[in-house]
Amino acid sequence: DKMFSFVHLDVDIYDSVKECLEFFYPRLSPGAVLAVDDYNEVNCPGAKLAMDEFMADKPEKTFLDVQSQRAFKKI
């Protein structure tokens, strides 16, 4: 029953990013920010793939795409 206002994921691999997104997304408060590290890192392609797949049917759009970070704000 806990809610989160900020989550920063730095777990690098597909399965870990996917599981974290599945856990945290429904527990994000409106206006909360979730950031995924290593999104644009060629050594961690699973982070980008997991986030892109997970967010494909979500209403949120990314608002931060800097170096290896990608983030969104929960609607």
MARPABA-416513 format. One line per field, with one value per residue (C-alpha): residue number from 1; residue in three letters; x, y, z. Coordinates in steps of 0.2 Angstrom, whole numbers. Layout:
N
n	(NUM; ...)
res	(ALA; ...)
east	(X; ...)
north	(Y; ...)
up	(Z; ...)
! end
This chain:
75
n	(1; 2; 3; 4; 5; 6; 7; 8; 9; 10; 11; 12; 13; 14; 15; 16; 17; 18; 19; 20; 21; 22; 23; 24; 25; 26; 27; 28; 29; 30; 31; 32; 33; 34; 35; 36; 37; 38; 39; 40; 41; 42; 43; 44; 45; 46; 47; 48; 49; 50; 51; 52; 53; 54; 55; 56; 57; 58; 59; 60; 61; 62; 63; 64; 65; 66; 67; 68; 69; 70; 71; 72; 73; 74; 75)
res	(ASP; LYS; MET; PHE; SER; PHE; VAL; HIS; LEU; ASP; VAL; ASP; ILE; TYR; ASP; SER; VAL; LYS; GLU; CYS; LEU; GLU; PHE; PHE; TYR; PRO; ARG; LEU; SER; PRO; GLY; ALA; VAL; LEU; ALA; VAL; ASP; ASP; TYR; ASN; GLU; VAL; ASN; CYS; PRO; GLY; ALA; LYS; LEU; ALA; MET; ASP; GLU; PHE; MET; ALA; ASP; LYS; PRO; GLU; LYS; THR; PHE; LEU; ASP; VAL; GLN; SER; GLN; ARG; ALA; PHE; LYS; LYS; ILE)
east	(0; 15; 16; 32; 35; 53; 60; 78; 81; 99; 98; 105; 97; 81; 73; 77; 71; 55; 51; 55; 44; 30; 32; 34; 22; 6; 13; 18; 8; 1; 15; 29; 45; 52; 70; 79; 98; 108; 94; 105; 120; 126; 133; 115; 103; 90; 87; 80; 71; 62; 57; 51; 41; 33; 29; 22; 4; 5; -1; 15; 28; 46; 52; 70; 82; 99; 114; 110; 94; 76; 62; 43; 31; 16; -1)
north	(0; 12; 25; 33; 50; 47; 31; 29; 12; 7; -11; -13; -28; -32; -43; -32; -16; -24; -31; -15; -5; -18; -16; 3; 10; 6; 12; 29; 44; 56; 68; 56; 54; 37; 37; 23; 24; 16; 19; 24; 14; 2; -10; -11; -13; -22; -6; 3; -12; -15; 3; 5; -11; -7; 11; 7; 7; 20; 38; 45; 52; 54; 72; 68; 60; 65; 55; 38; 43; 42; 48; 51; 59; 49; 56)
up	(0; -1; -14; -22; -28; -35; -42; -50; -57; -60; -63; -81; -88; -96; -83; -69; -77; -82; -65; -57; -69; -66; -47; -46; -60; -51; -35; -42; -35; -48; -53; -47; -57; -63; -71; -79; -79; -94; -106; -120; -115; -128; -115; -107; -121; -110; -101; -116; -123; -106; -104; -122; -121; -105; -109; -126; -120; -106; -107; -100; -112; -107; -102; -99; -111; -106; -109; -102; -92; -98; -86; -86; -74; -69; -75)
! end
